[in-house]
């Protein structure tokens, strides 16, 4: 954990990181301060930054699994401890980092017995797994597990449609692309009358696919691009 004493500066406005920590590979935390601000500015900036952090930053997820040997989502396969549904839920939890545009393919080809983890995913060079230890399946017999994967980079949510017929052994996965898990802001006021000023504190939690500092930079850039006049 890194902590720094908060000091109020009269220089040009600039975000300063006053605390950062990594709880684990899939949970990063950062606390930032912006000052000095005039009365009312802190809330305006804080609300806009929180919305940009939660809704405007792209993430990378596994959105579909493919296997011709799987009859339906709730089936079980001989030699695999988990059901197909459990495997899909485990794939949903895989955290990826990439500079991907659109979609790409990946795969899992493993022979048991043994555990299948995120480390066993064969990925293109521009996609990487944040936590290689994330569990996918347990093979209890000397069988082969082959799963094709579709990876996508986007923002917000992707919810599979209830009328999807899963033809050809292709199974969509509900995903949350948002790499920022939570963001909060608070305000500290000081001074009196016309000299009253504010300090904005911003807390950011991410899933490890990017740091809170990277998330703050991207959210700020997105807001600037939204309002700038060409």
C-alpha angles and dihedrals in degrees: 000000000000122000130178131188112255113237127180112236130197092202125102115308112271135158113248125194110227099171136019134168142163111221090181138327091284101043124059126170132198134174120201136185132207122191159212101020131165119247110289096015095095094059092045092052094040095054093045093048093048092052092046092049094050100037112023105048118092125228136187123239143162104256103175140024123202131197128147091206094064111090097191142344096264097046126114125224126217111254096020119101096204127064119242089256091055091050091051090050090050091050088052090061095054110116115213135186121204150142089225122149112209117331139334139177131252135167148205120220113171136154120212165264097071145061123300113214138170087272088071094061111109104220136181113255094257094059125067136180116241096205116026092189096066108127122238108163146338117233110204097180136041094270131131122245116202119178127167116212135202116210123197136184115211143117136262121007136332113202120187114235116250092226093057107128096203093225120185095020092290115142124190118216128214107237141179108215094189110114090190107080097186141353130190134177133200133183133221118195126200138172130042137266115336090355093062112129137175140225118210119212118195124191121197131187119190135184094240097261086106134006123252088250091055090047091051091050093049094045091050091049091050091052092049091050090049096055104030115109118223 
